[in-house]
């Protein structure tokens, strides 16, 4: 057992719920997903952020997909783009600001489905959390909003340049909402994968969603692996809309995991679903989710490790400054020890370094 894991085991040994973190057999080679690119270093969902993630050693780059008014797919964390582009500074689009109900919640701002691709191409990306990532904000205004095709073209070029296949893991955002709005995400995604020769079992593609119904439909159209995302609270929006009382917590019980395995190949739980935290934001010990998911035939790829103190468990923070970097390597080590098959991270270089450390220790 490494010193880091001994420390964590000691810290959690008094837990009345789950006890100490056990040292289990880690995955042979956990894969690293560059979450929205290397978004800890450059504004998320920009081509330079994706390229940096690949050059840092990420196995996959991860674009979130939202549609335009003319049915094209662009990559943004949300369809509301006031916090990730300079649209608020563009007077020609001032009248587009509106309030919509997205997945049951009112959201005010500017929405991709109200813009044509040409209009979105005129915008420039900005850092979403500048208070935590001021260095990223120095790049505001430099990069355009990419399309899914831009990302697939970049993936192909980097694979050739780096001599290894760079995977892509698109997430379908708010699929039920967009289907109801008449601009569904899935048909264009399927067309893009077919057009680029990536809809086959050997393609390095993983398609994700927090909802379940669209993954079940995609299971009939795609030959690539599908990943069911699991939040630490709440329920999939499609289940809520259908009056299904099940929550994400229900889905990660053995019966729910067996159902997921009928249409998906991977499980993407929030890290707190694997390693919960107490009221002081300290780890309490592992849940059985990794073990149970593996028993159901699912690989497990938790999200998202970020190096800033604001996102880390209390044990791994370096100070009270939320923007300062903490001990992300130590947190990676604990997650890898749970036997996960991959990890999403905003700092993929740190995930790669932690994987190398784990390989050396083995």
N, C-alpha and C positions, 0 to 999 in steps of 0.2 A: 504494500500500500504506500502511495506517495505521501510526502509530508502534507501536501494540500488536502488530500482526502482524509488523512488522520485528523487534521485540524477540523474539518467539517464534520466528521463523525463525532468528534468530541463536542462540538458546538450543538449538535442535534441529538445527542444521546439522551437528553432529558425529555424528548418529545413524548407526550402521552398518547399521541395519535399514531405516528408511523415509525418512531424510533430513528436510529442513525441511518445515514445514507450507506447502503451496502456497496461493495465493490463487486460489480458484476462484469461478465465478459462483454467488452465493448465490441461494436461492429468491427469486422475485419478492416474496413477502410471507409469510415463515414464520409459521405460526399458533402461538399460545401456549396451552398446556394448563395450567390451574391444578391442579397435582398434589395431589390430595386436598383441593382448595380452595387458599386462600392459607395453606398449612400452615406457612409460615415465620413467620406472624404470629398465628395462632389455632390451637387444637387441631384436628388433622386430622379430616376427615370429619365436620364439624359444619356446620349450615346457615349460621351466620355466616361460616365460613371459605370456603364456596362463594360466598356473596354478595360477600364482600370480593374474591375472585379476579375475579369478573365486573366489579365496579365498578373494579377496577384495570386492566381492559382485556383480560382473558383471553378468548380465543375459545371455549374449552371449559373445563368443569369436569369433574373426574374422580373418580367414586365407585367404590370397590372393593366388590364385591357378595358377601355371604355370607348363607346362609339361616338362618331360625329353625326351631325344632322343628315349628311349624305351617305351614312352607312359604312364609313371607314373606321378602322380600329386604330386608336392612338393609345399611347402609354402614359397614364397618370394614376396616382394613387386613388383618386376619387374623380367622379365626373364634375364635382365642384372644383374649379381651378383658380379661385381667388387667392388661395394660399400657396400655390405652386407655379404661378405664372405672373407676368406683369399686366394681366388684363385690367386690373383696377386702375392702372395708370393710362389706359388707352381710352380717350374720350369717345372715340367712334363706337365703342362697345358699351358705353355707360348705360344705355337703355336696356341692355340684355340682363342686367342684374335683376334677379327675381327670387322668390321663395318657392321651393318645391318640397313635397313630402317624399323622402327617399327612405325606403324600408321602415315606414312608420314614424319617421322623425322629420320635423321641419328643418330645412337647410336653406340658408340665404346666400346667394352669390351668383356666379356665372357657371354655366353647365355646358359640358362638351356637346351634348346632344342639341344645343341651340346654335352651334357654330358649324360651318362647313370646314372641310379639311383645309382648304386654302386660307380661311380666316385663322384657324388654329396655328397654321404654319407661320403666320406673321407674329405670333406671340413668342416670348422668351421665358425660359424656366427660371424660377427663383427657389431659394432654399425654404423648405417648409417649416423648419424649427430653428430659425437663426439665433434664438436666445441660447440654444445649446450647441449650435454649430456655426459660430461666427465666421470661421475660416471658409466654410462652404458658401456663406452668403457673399463672400468676395467674388464669387463667380456669377452672381445674379445678372441676368441679361445677356449672357454669352451664348447660351445653347437653345436651339429650337425644341419644340415638342415633337418627339419622334413618332412614327407609325410602327405598327407591328412589323410591317415589311422592312422598315429600316433596321429593326433589331435582328430580324432573320438574316438580312444581308450582312450585317456586322458579325453575327455568329459564324456565318460561312467564311468570311474573310479571316477572322481571328483563328478559326480552326485550322485554316491552311497555314497561316503565319506561325502559329504556336506549335504546330505538329501534333495536336491532340484535339479530340472532338469537344467543342464547347456546347454544353446543353442549354436548352431554353425551357423555362418553367412558367408559362403564362398563367395568370390568374384571371378568371372571369369575374368582374366586379358587378354586384347587384343584378344578377341575371334575370330575376323575376321582374324587377322594376323596369329594366330596359325592354324586356319582351312586351310588357304591358304598354310601354311607350311607343312600340312599333319599330324599335331599333335593336333587335336582339343581337347579342354578342356572338353567340355560338356559330351561326351559319357562316359568317365571314371568317371566324377562326378556323373552322373546318376547311373552308376554301383555301385559306392561306397555307395551311399545312399541306394540303393536297398539291397546291400550286408549286410549293417548294420541295416536294418530294419527301416530306417529313411525316407522313401518315402511314407509318409501318412499324412493326414491333421492334426493330433495331434502331429506330430514330432516337436520338438523345433528347426526348421531349417529355415533359410531365405537365399535365394540365390540371389546374387547381380550382377549387371553389369552396366557399363557406356554405353554400346551399347544396342540397342533395339531389333535387329533381333534375337539374340541368346536367349533373354528372351522370345520372342514370341514362339520360338521353344521349349524352356524348359517348357513353360506353357502347352504344349501338353504331356509332359513326366513326369512332377513332380506334386505331390499333395501338396507340401509345398509352403509357400508364396514366392513371388518374389519381389525384390526391385529394382526399377529403380533409379540409381545414376544420379545426376544432377550437372555438374560442373558450376562454376560461370562465365565461358566464353566458347566460342567455340561451338562445336557440336559433337554428337556421331559419331565415326569413320565410322560406317556402313552407316549412312546417307550421310556422305561425299563421301564415296566410291560409293554409289548408285546415286550420283548427286542430292540428296534431299537437298534443300536449307535450311531446318529448322535447327535451333540452339537449344541449351539447353534453351535459353530464350523463344523460341517459345513453347517448350514442357511444360513449367510451366504456360502458359496461360490457361484459362479454357478449351478451346477446346483440347489443347494438353494433359492436365491432364485427361480429359475424355477418350482420346485414350489410355493413359498409363493404366488407370484403367481396360481396357478390357483384359490386359494380366498380369498386376502386382497388388500387394496388398499394397505395400509401396513405398513411395518416399523418396530418400536419397539426399537432396540438400546440397551443400556447405552451411555453416552457413551464408556466405555473400549473398546467394540467399534469405534467410529469413531476415537477418539483414545486409543490405549493409553498406559500409563504404565510407567516403568521402576522399578527397585528403590528409587529415591529419590522415587518418586511424581511424577516429572516427565514431561511429555508427550514421547513419542518421535517423533511424526509420525502422519499419517493412514494408515488402512488403505484398501483399495479398496471398502469395503462400500457407501458412499453411491453411488459411480459404478456399481457392479455392480447395486445395487438399482434405481437409476433405469433402467438398461439392461433390467432385467426387468419394468419397468412399475410398480414400487412407489414410493410416496412414503416418505420417511424422517423419523421423528420420534423423536429420541433422548430418553432419560430418564437421570437427573433432575439438573438443575442446582440446587444449594442454595448459599446465600451464605456459610454458615459455613465457616471454615477447615478444619474436620474433613473436609469433603466435596470441597474444591477441590484441583486439582493444585497441587503445591508452588510453581510459579511465580506463582500467583495468591493465595497466602496473605499475610495482612497481618502475622501474628505467630505465635508458638508457642501462643497461646491457641486451643484448638479451637473454642470457642464464639464467638469474635470474627468479625466479617464480613470477608471478603476481597474480592478484585477479581472479583466475579461478572460484572460487565459485560465485563471483558476476556475471560473464558472464553466468554461468550455470543458475543462478536465472532469468536473463533476457530472456534466451532462453526458459526455462520452462514456463515463463509467456506468451509466445506466443502460448501455447497449443500444443507443440510438443508431440509426442508419444514415443519418445526415443531419445538417443543421443549417438554418437560415441565419445570416448575419449581415449587418451593415458594414462590418469591418472584416471582409473575407480573408485578408492577410493574417489576421489574428486567429481565425478559425483554422486556416491551413497550418499555421505554426503550432497550434495546440494539437492538431492531428499528427503532425510530425513528432511532437513530444510524446504523444501516446504511443506511436509506432516505436520510438526509441526505447520507451519503458518496457514494451512487450519483448 
